[in-house]
């Protein structure tokens, strides 16, 4: 497919999967219109890049459904002064979207191959406000904390205490919780040393490795 076809498919994805399902933030919508999802999947998956479902990216990992990515990012209410921690770099697609919205992104993944591929992809796109870290995101990134926002792209059986402690006050975190077939996507709001949890619905993510 040529670039015009991809751009038309991207426009349809944003209109039909994201805007039509309630995402109203102009900055989030602009990020999805800026970043080409087809650059973050393998050749065998490229024709499905703008469809409304997750895709395999190898290493037993997936690139998440576009709407769920939009829902998670939108719920964080990211602004241009924010420092954001991403747990689970994966393909780097969500990382690139976050980089459009925040001042600084710190992304961590336990898989060295995925980290290397994602870093090269973002470098090719001239995205320079991302720090890539190979490690276990269950423990967060204490050396770079605190973070205004945290986004977790793998399912935890419970909310890691380390992530709560590394979240700014005020701050927001979104995380899939539980290890069963479906998880609860939880938005955590930290304010005045209080934690408020809000369910955003059922999702299905790969499990977080401790």
Buried (B, 14 or more C-beta within 10 A) or exposed (E): EEEEEBBEBBEEBBEBBBBEEEBEBEBBBEBBBEBBBBBBBBEEBBEBBBBBEBBBBBBEBBBBBBBBBBBBBBBBBBEEEBBBBBBBBBBBBBBBBBBBBBBBBBBBBBBEEBBEBBBEBBEEBEBEEBEBBEEBBBBBBEEBBBBBBBBBBBBBEEBBEBBBEBBBEEBBBBBBBBEEEEBBBBBBBBEEEEEEEEEBEEBBBBEBEE
